[in-house]
Amino acid sequence: MATWAVIAAFARPARAADTVVQVNVDAIIDGRTVSTIANGTITPWSSGQGVDGDGNADGFVTNAVETALSTMGKTVGGKVGVALPDDGMFAADSRHPAIQLHFSNTAPITSPQTHQVYQNKSRGAQSFEVPVPAATYSKMFLLITTSEGAAALTVTMKYSGGTADNVQKLSLPDYGIGGAKAGDPVFFNLIAGMRKWGSNDNEGDSTTHTITGIELNPGAGTLTSVLVEKTNGAHVVFWGATGIATTPVTTGTGGTTGTGGTTGAGGSTGAGGTTGAGGSSATGGTTGAGGSSATGGMTGAGGTSDTGGTTGAGGETATGGTTGASGGTTGTGGSTAAGGSTGTNNGGTTGSHGSSGGGCAIAGETEAPALFTLALGIALVVIRRRRPRR
C-alpha cells in the first residue's frame, strides 16, 4: 500500500533541509489488525493478527467503524469512544512529524496493515529489518505495540560507508497499561485512550490501550536500514516507520530523464532553386532551416537579362538622299547581373561595371554616326558639281 513518501509539514522546529520520509514497509507488513468499513460493510481484523492474545484475542477499529458499531449496540454504553483515524494519518505534534500508517477505509479489504512477531519463534521469525532511503537522519520513529508484557528489543541502526552500527537495547511498555509514560525520552504514544475489539467487533476492556512510538537518533552517517529483534516472550505488532532526513533523499519515483535529444529542425531545403526571371536568376539557393543552413546561399538577382536586345528605331530613311535618322544598334539592357556582369547600353556598347563592380570599363564608340554623315554630304556636293550643263 505504501511507497516512499515525503511530507514537508512538521510541527517541531526543523531546518530548511529537513525532509519527513514515510518509509516503505510493503515488503514487511503482512497482517490485518484493524477493522475497516466501506459502503456500510465492516471488514473485521483478521484472526491471528490482532494486538494481543498472541494475535488471537483483539484488534483495533477506525473511527467510522466505531460509529457504526455504536448504532448496533456493540460499543460500551452505546457511546462512540476513541478509535483510529479513518485514513491512517496522524497529524504532527510537538513530539513527532506527521505519520502515515497503512490502514484506511478506502484501501482494498485485503491490503496488509501490520506485521506480527509472535511469542514463540515456531510461529515466525523473531526479528524484522526495515530498509530506509539512504540519507542522514536526525530522527527515526518506529511504531510498535507489545502485549503479554513489555517487549525486550534490540534495535540496530545500520549505515553505509563504513560507519559503525548503532545498537540499542530497549524495553517497550505493554500497550494495555497506558503505553509510554509522559516525558519519556525514547517512548511516546501515537494514540492513547482506546478500548479493544473482539473477533465479533464487540468493544471491551478499559480505555488504556495505545499505539506506541520509539524515537531513535541516528546521528552522523548515511542510514540504510533498521533491524528490530525481539529477545523475550512478548507479542509484538509492527505498524510502520517515519524518519526526518537531513540530506537529499532518493525516493525512486523517477530516474534519469532526458528532456529531448538531438533534433534536426529541418535539413537541406532548397527554398527557391534556380529560377530565371528575365534570364538566369537564383532566388534562394541551398537553405537549411536546421542542421546545415544557408539563408541566402548563392543568389543571382538578375542573371543575364535582355530587356531590349537589338532594336532599330528608324531603320534606313532617305530624305533628299540617304539619311539614317536613328537606326543604329541600341541595347537597352545588354548583359545585367546583380553582383555579377552588368552592362547598360544606350546607343552603343557601354560597360558600367564590367565583370564586377570595379572591373574594366570601356568608353563606347560614339563617333561613327557623325563621320558617316560628313562623308555623305561630301559625296552629294561632288555629284552636284559633275551634273552636265544644259
C-alpha positions as CSV (number, residue, x, y, z in Angstrom):
1,M,0.0,0.0,0.0
2,A,2.7,2.4,0.9
3,T,5.6,3.9,-1.1
4,W,8.4,6.2,-0.3
5,A,6.6,9.4,0.6
6,V,7.8,12.8,1.5
7,I,5.8,15.2,3.7
8,A,7.1,18.7,4.4
9,A,4.8,19.6,7.3
10,F,6.4,19.2,10.8
11,A,5.2,20.9,13.9
12,R,8.6,20.8,15.6
13,P,11.3,23.4,14.7
14,A,13.2,22.0,11.8
15,R,16.0,23.1,9.5
16,A,15.2,24.1,5.9
17,A,16.9,20.9,4.6
18,D,14.8,18.5,6.8
19,T,12.5,16.1,4.9
20,V,9.9,13.9,6.5
21,V,10.0,10.4,5.0
22,Q,7.2,7.8,5.3
23,V,9.3,4.7,5.0
24,N,8.1,2.0,2.6
25,V,7.3,-1.2,4.6
26,D,5.4,-3.1,1.9
27,A,7.9,-5.9,2.0
28,I,7.4,-6.4,5.7
29,I,3.7,-5.9,6.6
30,D,1.5,-8.9,6.0
31,G,-1.4,-8.9,8.5
32,R,-4.7,-7.0,9.2
33,T,-5.0,-5.8,12.7
34,V,-7.7,-3.0,12.1
35,S,-11.3,-3.4,11.2
36,T,-12.4,-1.0,8.4
37,I,-15.7,-0.1,6.7
38,A,-16.7,0.7,3.1
39,N,-20.2,1.3,1.7
40,G,-21.7,0.3,5.1
41,T,-19.9,-3.1,5.2
42,I,-17.4,-3.7,8.0
43,T,-14.3,-5.9,7.3
44,P,-13.1,-7.2,10.7
45,W,-9.5,-7.5,11.6
46,S,-8.1,-11.0,10.7
47,S,-7.9,-13.8,13.2
48,G,-4.4,-14.5,14.4
49,Q,-3.3,-10.9,13.5
50,G,-4.7,-8.9,16.5
51,V,-2.9,-6.8,19.1
52,D,-2.9,-9.2,22.0
53,G,-3.6,-12.9,22.9
54,D,-0.5,-13.6,20.7
55,G,-2.6,-12.2,17.8
56,N,-5.7,-14.2,18.6
57,A,-7.7,-12.1,21.0
58,D,-8.4,-8.5,20.0
59,G,-8.0,-5.8,17.3
60,F,-8.5,-2.1,16.7
61,V,-11.1,-0.2,14.6
62,T,-11.3,3.0,12.7
63,N,-13.5,6.0,13.7
64,A,-16.1,5.1,11.1
65,V,-16.3,1.5,12.3
66,E,-16.6,2.8,16.0
67,T,-19.6,5.0,14.9
68,A,-21.3,2.1,13.0
69,L,-20.8,-0.3,16.0
70,S,-22.3,2.3,18.4
71,T,-25.6,2.1,16.3
72,M,-25.5,-1.7,16.6
73,G,-25.2,-1.7,20.4
74,K,-21.7,-3.1,20.3
75,T,-19.8,-0.2,22.0
76,V,-19.5,0.2,25.8
77,G,-22.6,2.1,27.0
78,G,-23.6,2.7,23.3
79,K,-21.1,5.5,23.2
80,V,-18.6,6.5,20.5
81,G,-15.1,6.3,22.0
82,V,-11.6,6.9,20.8
83,A,-10.6,4.9,17.7
84,L,-8.1,5.1,14.8
85,P,-8.2,7.8,12.1
86,D,-10.1,6.6,9.0
87,D,-7.2,7.4,6.6
88,G,-4.4,6.2,8.9
89,M,-2.8,9.7,9.1
90,F,-1.7,11.1,12.4
91,A,-1.0,14.8,12.5
92,A,2.3,16.2,13.6
93,D,2.7,17.4,17.1
94,S,5.5,18.6,19.4
95,R,6.9,15.1,19.7
96,H,6.8,13.7,16.1
97,P,6.1,14.7,12.5
98,A,3.1,13.6,10.5
99,I,2.9,9.8,10.5
100,Q,1.1,7.8,7.9
101,L,0.2,4.2,8.9
102,H,-1.0,1.6,6.5
103,F,-4.7,1.1,7.2
104,S,-7.6,3.0,5.7
105,N,-11.3,2.7,5.0
106,T,-10.6,3.3,1.3
107,A,-7.8,0.7,0.9
108,P,-8.6,-2.7,-0.6
109,I,-10.0,-5.0,2.1
110,T,-7.2,-7.5,1.5
111,S,-4.4,-4.9,1.8
112,P,-1.9,-5.6,4.6
113,Q,-1.6,-3.2,7.6
114,T,0.9,-4.6,10.1
115,H,3.5,-7.3,10.9
116,Q,3.3,-9.8,13.7
117,V,6.3,-11.0,15.8
118,Y,4.7,-13.9,17.8
119,Q,5.7,-15.0,21.3
120,N,7.1,-18.3,20.1
121,K,9.7,-18.4,17.3
122,S,8.0,-21.6,16.0
123,R,5.3,-19.2,14.6
124,G,7.7,-17.0,12.8
125,A,11.0,-15.1,12.8
126,Q,11.7,-13.0,15.9
127,S,13.2,-10.1,14.0
128,F,12.5,-7.9,11.0
129,E,14.6,-5.3,9.1
130,V,13.3,-2.0,7.8
131,P,15.2,-0.7,4.8
132,V,15.2,3.1,4.6
133,P,16.1,5.6,1.8
134,A,19.8,6.2,2.1
135,A,20.4,9.6,3.8
136,T,21.4,11.1,7.1
137,Y,18.6,11.3,9.6
138,S,18.1,13.4,12.7
139,K,15.2,11.2,13.9
140,M,13.7,7.8,13.0
141,F,10.4,6.8,14.5
142,L,9.3,3.1,14.8
143,L,5.6,2.5,15.6
144,I,5.1,-0.7,17.6
145,T,2.8,-2.2,20.2
146,T,3.5,-5.1,22.6
147,S,1.3,-7.3,24.7
148,E,1.8,-10.1,27.1
149,G,4.2,-7.9,29.0
150,A,7.0,-5.5,28.0
151,A,9.0,-6.4,24.9
152,A,12.8,-6.8,25.1
153,L,14.0,-5.3,21.8
154,T,17.5,-4.9,20.3
155,V,17.4,-2.1,17.7
156,T,20.4,-1.9,15.3
157,M,20.7,1.1,13.0
158,K,22.9,0.2,10.0
159,Y,24.9,2.7,7.9
160,S,26.9,2.7,4.6
161,G,30.4,3.9,4.1
162,G,32.0,2.1,7.0
163,T,30.1,3.9,9.7
164,A,29.7,1.5,12.7
165,D,26.3,0.1,13.6
166,N,24.4,1.8,16.4
167,V,22.9,-0.8,18.7
168,Q,20.3,0.0,21.4
169,K,18.6,-2.4,23.9
170,L,15.1,-1.2,24.8
171,S,12.1,-2.4,27.0
172,L,8.9,-1.4,25.2
173,P,6.0,-1.0,27.7
174,D,2.8,-3.1,27.3
175,Y,0.2,-1.3,25.2
176,G,-2.7,-2.3,27.6
177,I,-1.4,-0.4,30.6
178,G,-1.2,3.0,29.0
179,G,1.9,2.6,26.9
180,A,4.6,5.2,27.3
181,K,4.9,7.4,30.4
182,A,4.7,11.2,29.9
183,G,8.0,12.8,29.2
184,D,9.8,9.5,28.4
185,P,12.8,10.4,26.1
186,V,12.5,7.3,24.0
187,F,8.9,6.1,24.0
188,F,5.7,8.1,23.2
189,N,2.1,7.3,22.5
190,L,1.0,7.9,18.9
191,I,-2.6,7.4,20.1
192,A,-4.0,6.6,23.6
193,G,-7.3,6.1,25.3
194,M,-8.6,3.3,23.2
195,R,-10.5,0.2,24.1
196,K,-10.0,-3.1,22.1
197,W,-12.5,-5.1,20.0
198,G,-13.0,-8.8,19.9
199,S,-13.4,-11.1,16.9
200,N,-17.1,-10.1,16.6
201,D,-16.2,-6.4,16.9
202,N,-17.6,-6.2,20.4
203,E,-15.9,-3.4,22.3
204,G,-14.4,-4.3,25.7
205,D,-11.8,-3.7,28.4
206,S,-10.6,-0.3,29.6
207,T,-9.6,2.9,27.8
208,T,-5.9,2.3,28.4
209,H,-4.7,0.9,25.1
210,T,-2.2,2.6,22.8
211,I,0.0,2.5,19.7
212,T,3.5,3.3,21.0
213,G,6.3,5.1,19.2
214,I,10.1,4.6,19.6
215,E,12.2,7.7,18.9
216,L,15.7,6.9,17.6
217,N,18.6,9.3,17.0
218,P,20.6,8.0,14.1
219,G,23.2,10.8,14.2
220,A,26.0,11.1,11.7
221,G,26.4,8.6,8.8
222,T,24.2,7.5,6.0
223,L,21.5,5.3,7.4
224,T,20.4,2.4,5.2
225,S,18.2,0.2,7.5
226,V,17.0,-0.5,11.0
227,L,16.9,-4.1,12.4
228,V,14.5,-4.9,15.2
229,E,14.9,-8.1,17.2
230,K,12.6,-9.4,19.9
231,T,14.5,-11.3,22.6
232,N,11.8,-12.4,25.0
233,G,8.3,-14.0,25.0
234,A,6.2,-10.8,24.4
235,H,3.9,-10.4,21.4
236,V,4.9,-7.5,19.1
237,V,3.0,-5.8,16.3
238,F,4.9,-3.5,13.9
239,W,2.9,-0.7,12.4
240,G,5.3,1.4,10.3
241,A,8.3,3.8,10.3
242,T,8.8,7.5,9.7
243,G,12.1,9.5,9.5
244,I,13.4,13.0,9.4
245,A,16.2,13.2,6.7
246,T,18.7,16.0,6.8
247,T,20.2,15.3,3.4
248,P,18.5,14.7,0.0
249,V,16.5,11.5,-0.2
250,T,16.2,9.4,-3.4
251,T,12.6,8.1,-3.4
252,G,12.8,6.1,-6.6
253,T,9.9,8.0,-8.2
254,G,11.8,8.6,-11.4
255,G,15.3,8.2,-12.7
256,T,17.4,9.9,-15.2
257,T,15.1,11.8,-17.5
258,G,16.1,13.1,-21.0
259,T,14.2,16.2,-21.9
260,G,15.0,15.9,-25.6
261,G,17.8,14.5,-27.6
262,T,19.4,15.6,-31.0
263,T,16.6,17.1,-33.0
264,G,17.1,18.4,-36.6
265,A,14.6,21.2,-37.3
266,G,15.0,21.0,-41.0
267,G,17.7,19.6,-43.1
268,S,18.9,20.8,-46.5
269,T,16.0,22.6,-48.1
270,G,16.0,24.5,-51.4
271,A,13.8,27.5,-50.9
272,G,13.9,28.6,-54.5
273,G,16.1,26.5,-56.6
274,T,17.2,28.0,-59.9
275,T,14.6,30.4,-61.4
276,G,15.1,32.6,-64.5
277,A,13.3,35.9,-64.1
278,G,14.4,37.6,-67.2
279,G,17.5,35.5,-67.5
280,S,19.0,33.1,-65.1
281,S,18.1,34.1,-61.6
282,A,18.5,32.1,-58.4
283,T,16.2,33.4,-55.7
284,G,17.2,31.0,-52.9
285,G,19.9,28.5,-53.4
286,T,20.5,26.0,-50.7
287,T,18.6,26.7,-47.5
288,G,18.6,24.6,-44.3
289,A,16.1,25.5,-41.5
290,G,18.1,23.4,-39.1
291,G,21.3,21.5,-39.3
292,S,23.3,22.9,-42.3
293,S,21.5,26.1,-43.1
294,A,22.2,28.7,-45.8
295,T,19.8,31.6,-45.5
296,G,20.8,33.1,-48.8
297,G,23.3,30.8,-50.4
298,M,24.4,31.9,-53.9
299,T,21.8,34.3,-55.1
300,G,21.7,35.9,-58.5
301,A,19.1,38.6,-58.5
302,G,19.1,39.2,-62.3
303,G,21.3,36.9,-64.1
304,T,21.6,37.5,-67.9
305,S,18.6,39.6,-69.0
306,D,17.9,41.4,-72.3
307,T,15.2,44.0,-71.9
308,G,15.6,45.4,-75.3
309,G,18.0,43.4,-77.4
310,T,18.8,44.9,-80.8
311,T,16.2,47.4,-81.8
312,G,16.1,49.6,-84.9
313,A,14.1,52.6,-84.1
314,G,14.1,54.1,-87.5
315,G,15.8,51.9,-90.0
316,E,17.2,53.5,-93.1
317,T,15.4,56.6,-94.4
318,A,16.4,58.9,-97.2
319,T,15.1,62.4,-97.4
320,G,16.8,64.0,-100.3
321,G,19.4,61.3,-100.2
322,T,20.2,58.5,-97.9
323,T,19.8,59.6,-94.2
324,G,19.8,57.5,-91.1
325,A,17.6,59.3,-88.6
326,S,18.1,57.0,-85.7
327,G,18.8,53.4,-86.7
328,G,22.0,52.0,-85.3
329,T,22.3,49.4,-82.8
330,T,20.7,50.2,-79.5
331,G,20.8,47.8,-76.5
332,T,18.7,49.0,-73.6
333,G,19.6,46.1,-71.3
334,G,22.6,44.2,-72.5
335,S,24.0,41.8,-70.1
336,T,22.9,42.5,-66.5
337,A,23.9,40.7,-63.3
338,A,23.3,42.0,-59.8
339,G,26.8,41.5,-58.3
340,G,27.9,39.7,-61.5
341,S,28.4,41.1,-65.1
342,T,26.2,44.1,-65.6
343,G,26.0,46.0,-68.8
344,T,23.8,49.0,-69.6
345,N,23.9,50.1,-73.3
346,N,22.3,53.3,-74.5
347,G,23.4,53.8,-78.1
348,G,26.4,51.6,-78.4
349,T,28.2,49.3,-76.1
350,T,28.7,50.6,-72.6
351,G,30.0,48.7,-69.6
352,S,29.2,50.3,-66.3
353,H,30.9,47.6,-64.1
354,G,32.4,45.1,-66.5
355,S,32.8,41.7,-64.9
356,S,32.2,43.1,-61.4
357,G,31.8,46.5,-59.7
358,G,35.3,47.9,-60.3
359,G,36.4,45.8,-63.3
360,C,37.3,47.1,-66.8
361,A,35.2,50.0,-68.1
362,I,35.0,50.7,-71.8
363,A,34.1,54.1,-73.2
364,G,31.8,53.3,-76.1
365,E,32.5,54.4,-79.7
366,T,30.1,57.3,-80.4
367,E,31.9,59.0,-83.4
368,A,30.7,56.6,-86.2
369,P,27.4,58.3,-87.0
370,A,29.0,61.7,-87.4
371,L,31.7,60.5,-89.8
372,F,29.1,58.8,-91.9
373,T,27.0,61.9,-92.2
374,L,30.1,64.0,-93.2
375,A,31.1,61.6,-95.9
376,L,27.6,61.5,-97.3
377,G,27.5,65.3,-97.5
378,I,30.8,65.5,-99.4
379,A,29.5,62.9,-101.9
380,L,26.4,64.9,-102.7
381,V,28.4,68.0,-103.3
382,V,30.7,66.2,-105.8
383,I,27.7,64.7,-107.6
384,R,26.1,68.1,-108.0
385,R,29.2,69.6,-109.4
386,R,29.5,66.9,-112.1
387,R,25.9,67.3,-113.3
388,P,26.2,68.2,-117.1
389,R,25.2,71.7,-118.1
390,R,22.2,72.2,-120.3
